[in-house]
Amino acid sequence: EVQLVESGGGVVQPGGSLRLSCAASGFTVSSYYMNWVRQAPGKGLEWVSVMFSGGNTYYADSVKGRFTISRHISKNMLDLQLNSLRPEDTAVYYCAGGPTGGILVYWGQGTPVTVSS
Amino acid sequence: ETVLTQSPATLSLSPGERATLSCRASQNVDTYLLWYQQKPGQAPRLLIYDGSYRASDIPARFSGSGSGTDFTLTISSLEPEDSAVYYCQQRSNWPPLTFGGGTKVEIK
């Protein structure tokens, strides 16, 4: 059974950093297209970043230069490093992916990030 | 970036009725259009991919159609558990993946 479990969310001050993790089971993260998608309180879905199975990475303009996606093959995990956080980064962050690019078959339960002073 | 516009914002229907949700793309996305269902406090769930293909374990009352810039999600006969927000998403011109703003379906 495929499962994604996020962790690492919390409350951080503006300008601070957090590292989110997504533990995968039932498949290997290096074989799938793995994404981060976020949802601000009461708002819609916003794509944040993707790591292709081949290792290429891409980011939304809103986070480019501040967020970094990476994976740990031995731990079968996907990470998202969030730096220079802003209040508008407040959201639930979901890890999501699948074997075909752009099709988000599998989703984690999400981890909340609050950026506030 | 491809902008997706969903309508209506809210749909209020009775059980057994037919729901028709629309998604319009700002440029041609061929058939690379997906639909997700999200219930309160839950992660989104994939319903339809590439225009008309139902994902695993999705009931047959859900169907998708369209190509190019105009797409429709149809729920043929609403069940109480279909109360949710529905999002469209395109994967034609990506990255970035883009989502529509959502349609909330309420069951009377």
Chai-1 contact restraints between the chains, C-beta under 6 A:
chainA,res_idxA,chainB,res_idxB,connection_type,confidence,min_distance_angstrom,max_distance_angstrom,comment,restraint_id
A,G44,B,F99,contact,1.0,0.0,6.0,A-B,restraint_1
A,G44,B,G101,contact,1.0,0.0,6.0,A-B,restraint_2
A,G44,B,G102,contact,1.0,0.0,6.0,A-B,restraint_3
A,L45,B,Y87,contact,1.0,0.0,6.0,A-B,restraint_4
A,L45,B,F99,contact,1.0,0.0,6.0,A-B,restraint_5
A,W47,B,P96,contact,1.0,0.0,6.0,A-B,restraint_6
A,W47,B,L97,contact,1.0,0.0,6.0,A-B,restraint_7
A,Y58,B,P95,contact,1.0,0.0,6.0,A-B,restraint_8
A,A60,B,P96,contact,1.0,0.0,6.0,A-B,restraint_9
A,Y94,B,A43,contact,1.0,0.0,6.0,A-B,restraint_10
A,G102,B,R91,contact,1.0,0.0,6.0,A-B,restraint_11
A,G102,B,W94,contact,1.0,0.0,6.0,A-B,restraint_12
A,G102,B,L97,contact,1.0,0.0,6.0,A-B,restraint_13
A,I103,B,Y49,contact,1.0,0.0,6.0,A-B,restraint_14
A,V105,B,L46,contact,1.0,0.0,6.0,A-B,restraint_15
A,W107,B,A43,contact,1.0,0.0,6.0,A-B,restraint_16
A,W107,B,P44,contact,1.0,0.0,6.0,A-B,restraint_17
A,Q109,B,A43,contact,1.0,0.0,6.0,A-B,restraint_18
A,G110,B,A43,contact,1.0,0.0,6.0,A-B,restraint_19
